[in-house]
C-alpha cells in the first residue's frame, strides 16, 4: 500500500513538472497566447538550435533529457539569444517533427543554418558544453560572411 502511494506521488510529480516543458517548444520571445514553434523559428531567418527531448520515457532517458535541457538552456542564455533561435521540442507532443527529422534517440540537439538546412546533430552522449560551442562556432562564421 505504501509503495502504491509513492508511485501515485511520483506520477503526479512527473505530470506537474513536465507540463511546463511540454507546453512550450521554444525559448524565443513570442507572445504567450501563441506558443513558439520550430516553424516560427525558421521564419526568423536566423540559425536555429533545436533540442528534441522527452520527459515521458524511462528513468535514464528522462535524466539525459533533463540534463541536456539544463545545459543547453544555460549556454543559450549566456551567449546566443540575439543571434540564434532556440527551440525545445517535447517529442511526445510533436511526434510529427520527430518523424520528419528522423529523431530515433533522445535527447538530440539539431543545429540548422538560417535557410533551415541541418548543419549539425549532437546525439545524447555528445551534448556537452564543448560540443555545443563547437557546433555553434562552426555555423557562426557562415552567418557573418553571408551578410
N, C-alpha and C positions, 0 to 999 in steps of 0.2 A: 504494500500500500504506500509506503514511504517512497519507494522508487517511482511509483506512478505519479505522485505529487511532484517529485523532482523533474520527471520527464515533462509534465504539463508546464511547469515553470520554465524549463528550458525552451520548449516550443513557443511559449508566449514571449520570452525574451528575444528569440530569433525573429519572430514576427514584428515585434516592436522596433527592434534596432535595424532590421533590414529594409523596412518600408521607406525611410528617407532616401536611401540609395536607389531603391527600385523606382521611385517616383521621378528621379532625375537621371538624365543620362549625359549631363554635361556640366562643366564648371563655368561656362560662358555667362556673361551678364545679360540675360534676357528677362523679359517681364515675367512675373510669377504666374500669370494666367496662361502663358504659353510655354510649356516646358521646352528647354533647348534640346535639339536633336543633332544627330550626325549630319543629316541633310542640311540643316541651317548652318552648321559649322562650315560645310563645303561652300555654301553661298557667300561666306565672308571673304573668299579668295585668299585666305591665309593658310599656311600649313596647319594640318590637324593632327593632334595626338589623341588617339582613341584607345582607351583601356577597356577591353572586354573582360568582364568578371561575372561572378555569381556569388550569392550568399545562400544559395539553395542547393547545396551539394554536400558531399561527405566532409567530415571534420578537417581533413588535411587540405582539401581544395579550398574550403572556406578560409582556412588560415592563410594559405598562399594569396588568395584574393584580397583578404583584409590587409595583409602586409603590403601588397602591391598598391592598393588604394592609398594607404597612408604614405608610402614612399613617394609615389607619383604626385599626390596632392602637395606634399611638402616641396618637391622640386619645382613643380609648375608654379606654385605660389611665390617662390623666391625669384624666379628668373623669367618666365615665359609669357605671362599673361598678355602683354600688348602685341607680341609677335606671332603667337600661335593660338589656335583654338584648342581647348582641352575638353574632351567628351568622355564621360564614363557611361558605359553601356552594360546594363544588367541583362545578361543574355536570357534569363528566364522571362523577361518582359519583351525582349526584342529578338526572338528566335529567327525572324526573317533576316536581320542583319548578320546574325551568327552564321546562317546558311550562306548568305551572299558572299561573305568574306572568308568562308571556309574555316571558321573557328572550331577546332576539334578538341582543344585542351584549354584549360583556363588557369590563371589569367594570361592574357596575351595583350601586349602593347603594340599597336599598329600606328606607324607614322606615315602620313600622306603629305605630298607636296601641295602647293597652292592650287594645282589643277585637279586635285583629288586622286592622283595616282599614288599607289602604295610604294614607299621607298624603303621601308624597314619594318621588320616584325621581330619583336622580342618575346620569346617563349617564357613561361613562368620562371624557369631556373636562370634566365638571363636578365630578369628585371632587377637591376641594382643601379645605384646612382651613377657609377662609371659608364655602364652601357647606355643608360638613358641620355646622359650628357653627350656621349659619343655619337649616338644616333641623331640627336638634335644638332650637334655641331656639323655633321655631315650634310644636313639639309640647309642649314643657315647660310653658307656662302652662296649656294644656288639662288636663294631668295634675294640676297644683296646684289649679286651680279645681274640678275634678271630685271632689276628696277633701274 
